[in-house]
Amino acid sequence: MNQKSSNLPFIGVDIGGSHITAAHVDCTSYSIIDSSMKRERVFSMDDAETIFNSWASVLSSLIVKEGDDRTKIGIAMPGPFDYKEGICLMKGQEKYDALYGMNVRTILSERLGISGDDILFINDAEAFLRGELAAGAASDFDRAIGITLGTGLGSTSNCNGEVVDMNLAFYPFLDSIAEEYISTRWFLKRYKELTGKEIKNVELFLNTDCSDTKASIFDEFATNLSSFLNDFIADQKPQVLVIGGNIAKTWDHFIEPLKKRITDKSVVIRRTEMWEDAALVGAACTWA
């Protein structure tokens, strides 16, 4: 945990490929102050000016000042990103290419009128597991790993004593990397391969009429995911695995075949209890 603290509420921020969500967080109870929640859709392939305008419009309304004290902001950000320096390193990943090489901390501090020292960044998967350990699905265990399934693949663990980003999205897998087989884009690509039709997201995929195709794709997804997780579990030896991200909303379609294919039956598999709140709490309470 960062040694700096504030008497004011902390701000937790979750930045994804299509949104920014932010809220005041009570870091004594590890809970969101619901009335403060702000969310805005962001087209992550837009130009830098538009992206920063969207982010600043959400965050500016949450900043509280009291004398010389200002609210501290913790931002859960996908990688690749230089979290210490606040520099975006995303390029060629269909998200935030326009921010490549920019110092996000400096730009936000200028737009928000606060010190860059009051803004910290944390990997989004790491923030997710921190939140779930504090007040969610992993709170009754000591050793946990977490994955987030969405536009990308996040992976994190605390099994070596502290929560760290495992950065397994680029782990060699089949004929490519893990993220190419365990993410939203795999669902969309596989659906097109099998049907010849394009679809925009997993929610629309769930509403398609062909139940046999859906069942086949989810079964294949469970096979891919279990293969990835068996290696992850063998390496980290957790007591619990927590699964989050938008694809976790399709839980009932893949969890049973997944459990059957997990080699270590001692590991408890749970879906996130906090959903997006986990990253907000995990990021904000890094200050506490």
C-alpha positions in Angstrom: 0.0 0.0 0.0 1.1 3.6 -0.7 2.0 5.5 2.5 0.2 8.6 1.4 -3.3 9.1 2.7 -6.1 11.6 2.7 -8.9 12.5 5.1 -11.1 12.9 1.9 -12.7 10.1 0.1 -10.4 8.4 -2.4 -11.4 8.1 -6.1 -11.3 4.7 -7.7 -11.2 4.6 -11.5 -11.6 1.7 -14.0 -10.6 2.4 -17.6 -11.5 -0.3 -20.1 -11.6 -0.6 -23.8 -15.0 1.0 -24.1 -15.6 2.9 -20.9 -14.4 4.9 -17.9 -16.1 4.3 -14.5 -15.2 6.3 -11.4 -16.5 6.7 -7.9 -15.6 7.8 -4.3 -14.4 4.9 -2.3 -14.5 4.4 1.5 -11.2 2.6 2.1 -12.1 1.7 5.7 -15.0 -0.5 4.6 -13.7 -1.2 1.1 -17.0 0.0 -0.4 -18.2 2.3 -3.2 -20.1 5.4 -2.3 -22.9 4.6 -4.7 -24.2 8.2 -5.1 -20.9 9.3 -6.5 -20.7 6.7 -9.3 -19.9 8.1 -12.8 -19.7 6.1 -16.0 -19.2 7.2 -19.6 -18.7 5.2 -22.8 -15.4 5.9 -24.5 -14.4 4.9 -28.0 -10.8 3.8 -27.3 -9.7 4.2 -30.9 -10.7 7.9 -31.0 -8.1 10.7 -31.0 -6.3 11.6 -27.9 -8.1 14.9 -27.3 -11.5 13.2 -27.4 -10.4 10.5 -25.0 -8.9 12.9 -22.5 -12.0 15.1 -22.6 -14.2 12.1 -21.7 -11.9 11.1 -18.9 -11.6 14.6 -17.5 -15.3 15.2 -17.6 -16.0 12.2 -15.4 -13.1 12.8 -13.0 -13.5 16.6 -12.5 -16.9 16.2 -10.9 -15.5 13.8 -8.2 -12.5 15.9 -7.0 -12.9 17.2 -3.5 -10.7 19.9 -2.1 -10.3 20.8 1.6 -7.6 23.4 2.2 -4.4 22.1 0.7 -5.7 18.5 0.8 -7.1 17.0 -2.4 -8.7 13.7 -3.1 -6.2 11.0 -4.2 -7.0 9.1 -7.4 -6.2 5.4 -8.1 -6.7 4.4 -11.8 -7.0 0.8 -12.9 -5.6 0.7 -16.4 -5.0 -2.1 -18.9 -1.5 -2.8 -20.1 0.9 -2.4 -21.6 1.4 0.7 -19.5 4.3 2.2 -17.4 2.4 2.3 -14.2 5.1 4.0 -12.2 5.7 6.9 -14.6 2.1 7.0 -16.0 3.0 6.5 -19.7 0.8 4.7 -22.1 2.5 1.9 -24.0 -0.6 0.5 -25.8 -0.1 0.1 -29.5 -1.7 -2.1 -32.2 -4.2 -3.6 -29.7 -7.3 -1.8 -31.0 -7.5 0.4 -27.9 -5.9 3.8 -27.0 -3.3 3.7 -29.8 -3.6 7.5 -29.9 -2.2 7.7 -26.4 1.0 5.7 -27.2 4.0 7.4 -25.5 2.0 10.0 -23.7 2.4 10.8 -20.0 -1.2 10.2 -18.9 -0.5 11.4 -15.3 0.9 14.7 -16.5 -2.0 15.4 -18.9 -4.7 14.4 -16.4 -3.1 16.5 -13.6 -3.1 19.6 -15.9 -6.7 19.1 -17.0 -8.0 18.4 -13.5 -5.9 21.1 -11.8 -4.3 18.7 -9.3 -0.8 17.5 -8.6 0.5 14.5 -10.5 1.5 13.2 -7.1 -2.2 12.7 -6.3 -2.7 10.2 -9.2 -1.4 6.6 -9.2 -1.9 3.8 -11.8 -2.3 0.1 -11.2 -2.8 -2.7 -13.6 -6.6 -3.4 -14.0 -6.3 -7.1 -13.3 -4.2 -6.5 -10.2 -6.8 -3.9 -9.0 -9.5 -6.4 -9.6 -7.9 -9.1 -7.3 -7.1 -6.5 -4.6 -10.7 -5.6 -4.5 -11.9 -9.2 -4.4 -9.4 -10.1 -1.6 -10.5 -7.1 0.4 -14.3 -7.5 0.2 -15.3 -10.0 -2.5 -15.0 -13.6 -3.7 -11.5 -14.1 -2.4 -11.9 -12.5 1.0 -11.9 -15.8 2.9 -8.8 -17.1 1.4 -5.1 -16.4 1.7 -3.8 -17.5 -1.7 -5.7 -16.4 -4.8 -5.3 -15.9 -8.5 -7.7 -13.9 -10.7 -8.4 -13.5 -14.3 -10.5 -10.9 -16.1 -12.2 -12.0 -19.4 -13.2 -9.3 -21.8 -11.7 -7.3 -24.6 -8.4 -8.6 -23.3 -7.2 -11.3 -20.8 -6.0 -10.1 -17.4 -4.2 -12.3 -14.9 -3.0 -11.7 -11.4 -1.9 -13.5 -8.3 -1.0 -12.9 -4.6 0.5 -16.4 -4.1 4.0 -15.1 -3.6 3.0 -12.6 -0.8 1.7 -9.6 -2.7 -0.8 -9.0 -5.5 1.1 -8.7 -8.8 0.1 -8.6 -12.5 1.1 -11.9 -14.1 0.8 -10.5 -17.6 -0.1 -13.8 -19.2 -2.1 -12.4 -22.1 1.0 -12.9 -24.2 1.7 -16.3 -22.9 2.4 -18.7 -25.9 -0.8 -20.6 -26.5 -1.7 -23.0 -29.4 -0.6 -21.2 -32.6 -0.6 -17.7 -31.1 -0.9 -16.2 -27.6 -3.4 -16.8 -24.8 -5.4 -13.6 -25.4 -6.2 -14.6 -28.9 -8.1 -17.6 -27.6 -9.5 -16.3 -24.3 -11.2 -13.0 -25.0 -14.2 -11.4 -26.6 -12.5 -11.2 -30.0 -12.1 -15.0 -30.0 -15.8 -15.4 -29.6 -16.6 -13.0 -32.5 -13.9 -14.6 -34.7 -15.0 -18.1 -34.0 -18.7 -17.3 -34.6 -17.9 -15.8 -38.0 -15.8 -18.9 -38.9 -18.7 -21.2 -38.1 -21.6 -19.2 -39.5 -20.1 -16.7 -41.9 -21.9 -13.9 -39.9 -20.4 -11.0 -38.0 -21.4 -10.1 -34.5 -20.3 -7.1 -32.4 -20.2 -8.5 -28.8 -20.7 -11.5 -26.6 -24.1 -10.2 -25.4 -25.4 -10.3 -29.0 -23.8 -13.7 -29.4 -25.9 -15.0 -26.5 -29.1 -13.8 -28.2 -28.4 -15.6 -31.5 -30.8 -18.4 -32.4 -28.5 -21.3 -33.1 -28.2 -23.1 -29.8 -26.0 -25.8 -31.2 -23.4 -23.3 -32.5 -23.4 -21.5 -29.1 -23.0 -24.7 -27.2 -20.1 -25.7 -29.5 -18.3 -22.4 -29.1 -18.7 -22.3 -25.3 -17.4 -25.8 -25.0 -14.4 -25.0 -27.1 -13.9 -21.8 -25.0 -14.0 -24.0 -21.8 -11.3 -26.2 -23.3 -9.1 -23.3 -24.2 -9.6 -21.6 -20.8 -9.0 -24.8 -18.8 -5.8 -25.5 -20.6 -4.5 -22.0 -19.8 -5.7 -22.2 -16.2 -4.2 -25.6 -15.5 -0.8 -24.2 -16.2 -1.5 -21.0 -14.2 -2.8 -23.0 -11.2 0.1 -25.5 -11.3 2.6 -22.6 -11.3 0.9 -20.5 -8.5 -0.9 -23.2 -6.4 -3.8 -21.0 -5.2 -6.6 -21.9 -2.9 -9.2 -19.9 -5.0 -9.6 -18.7 -8.6 -11.8 -15.6 -9.1 -13.1 -14.9 -12.6 -14.3 -11.5 -13.6 -14.8 -9.4 -16.7 -17.8 -9.2 -19.1 -17.4 -12.8 -20.3 -18.0 -13.9 -16.7 -21.6 -12.8 -17.3 -22.0 -15.9 -19.5 -20.9 -18.0 -16.5 -23.7 -20.6 -16.8 -22.6 -21.4 -20.4 -19.1 -22.5 -19.6 -18.5 -23.1 -15.9 -19.5 -26.8 -15.7 -17.3 -28.0 -18.6 -14.5 -25.7 -17.3 -14.7 -27.3 -13.8 -14.6 -30.8 -15.3 -11.3 -29.9 -17.2 -9.5 -28.3 -14.3 -6.9 -30.8 -13.1 -6.5 -29.6 -9.5 -9.9 -30.2 -7.9 -8.8 -28.6 -4.6 -9.0 -25.1 -6.1 -12.3 -23.3 -5.5 -13.5 -21.5 -8.6 -15.7 -18.4 -8.0 -17.2 -15.7 -10.1 -16.5 -12.2 -9.1 -18.8 -10.8 -6.4 -17.9 -7.2 -6.9 -17.8 -6.9 -10.7 -16.6 -3.5 -11.7 -16.5 -2.3 -8.1 -13.5 -4.6 -7.5 -11.2 -2.6 -9.7 -12.5 0.7 -8.3 -11.9 -0.5 -4.7 -8.5 -2.1 -5.5 -7.2 1.0 -7.3 -8.4 3.5 -4.7 -7.4 1.6 -1.7 -3.8 1.3 -3.0 -3.5 4.7 -1.4 -4.8 3.7 2.0 
